[in-house]
Amino acid sequence: MRTLAIALPCLIIGFVLIYYTIGNNIISRMETLRILENQESVRTETSLSVRYYYYFDLFPKLFAEHPLMGVGFRGFVLNNPIYKQISHNTFIEVLTGTGLLGFIPFVLILYLTWKDIRKVRTGIIANKDSYYLTWYSNALEMGMISYLVVGLFYSLDINKILWLIITLSSILLNIKDPRIFGARASEG
């Protein structure tokens, strides 16, 4: 209840500040957006036309040429004839740059990180002494989900925050049950 009493006024103040500082810019940008009904209407919007080219023309071409090993780290940028820009999609960037040999481990790392975060949360519910770790695992999970959603629209494959979340999830799992890593270390 105390958290809600603090968060609600902060949210209200934040929305008021945004409304009076950049609210007009946000509203004018939203008014320029149109409903796109077909592929030809995409071509009239410069930003959408470029993204359409990246996702449906350039990416399939690059992936078909080098499906296993990819075109190299940051290969999408180097093989992009339009302004040498990033793909604006983390998963396309990794898949074209490293191929299936790099993409599968990348997705596996993301999945195992999420699984470790969930493991910490489910193990803590019964243990009241370590309940504070629930808050950390919730925060890490929300951060990871946020970065995965943002990754659909921007290239985050080399972003430090994503890799920090992955690292912190391993640390959190070790704090929850230090015997997990201690047993692995003594076996090896």
C-alpha positions, 0 to 999 in steps of 0.5 A: 500500500505504501508503494502505491501511495508513493508511485501514484503521485510520482506518475501523476507528476510525470504525466503532467510534466510530459504533457506540458513539455513535449506533449504537443510534439507527441500529439503532432507525431501521432497525427501524422501516422496513417492507417496503411492498407496495402504495400503501396501505401507503405512506399509513400511513408519513407521510414516504413518503406525503408523498414519494409525493405529491410525486413522483407527484401534485404534480410531474406536475401542476406540470410539465404546467401549465408544461412549457417554462418551469417555475413559477419558481425555487424554484417547487416550494416555493411551489406545495407546499401541504404545509408549503411544503417542497422536493421532496427530489429535485434533478432534480424541483426543477430540472425544475419550477422551470425547465422543459425550458428550464432542465433540459436545460442543467442535465443537459448541464452535469452530463454535460459536467463528467463528460466533462471529468473522464474526459478528464483521466484518460484523457490522463494515463495516458500522461503520468507527469509529470502523474500526480498529476492522476489522483488529483484527477480520481478525487476529483472524479468520486467527489464528483460521483457522490456528489452525483448519487446524493444529489440523487435524495433531496435538493435540491442544485440550489443547493448550493455543493459541486456547483457547486464540483465543476463549476468544479474540473473545468474548472480540472483540464482547463485544468491538464492541457492549457492549450493547450485554453483558450489556443487557444479564447481566441486564436480568439475 
